[in-house]
Amino acid sequence: MSEPLLTEPRLSTLRAGLLVALFGVITLLICYWLLGAPWPWAAVLTAPVGAVVWLTARTPRATEPVWQPLPDPLSTATELQASTLAGRLAEAAEDQSRFRGRVQPRLRALALARLRQLPGNGDLADLADPRAAALLGPELHHLLTNPAARLPGPAGLTDLLNRLEAL
């Protein structure tokens, strides 16, 4: 037996009409006997109940809620930041102005902060200092200070950042 289409109503017109009549009679009797409303007022109060029952019975199946669990949220903010960083580095590798305007200043600030943590280098003003050039090495110093420097590939960048971290 095939499953009904999701756009078909839940109940046929005849069954929905019978259900409306049943709820209408129950509502009419409750309004008249329990609430003491006159027959005309009981009939007026029965009309909205019948309308709600009719709409509920004739609503297509597509409007039924989906009872599947929500997708799992991202596990940590670190994963989100790592994926964002990977995307930005990929854009910076293709666009020199992005590298010069976004990535290079941040890498420069990171390197300067790391160098200032080393004993005797707390007074470094910027990376133009000869001590900074000596500690960073020529490749990393060129990458951080030269406006014409190009972002190396992922392996080269990883090597340079590992060297910065090892300081």
Secondary structure, DSSP 4 states (H G I P E B T S, - for coil): -PPPPTTSBSS-HHHHHHHHHHHHHHHHHIIIIIS---HHHHHHHHHHHHHHHHHHHHSBGGGSPP-PPPPPPPS-HHHHHHHHHHHHHHHHHH-HHHIIIIIHHHHHHHHHHHHHHSTT-TT--STTSHHHHHHH-HHHHHHHH-TT--PPPHHHHHHHHHHHHH-
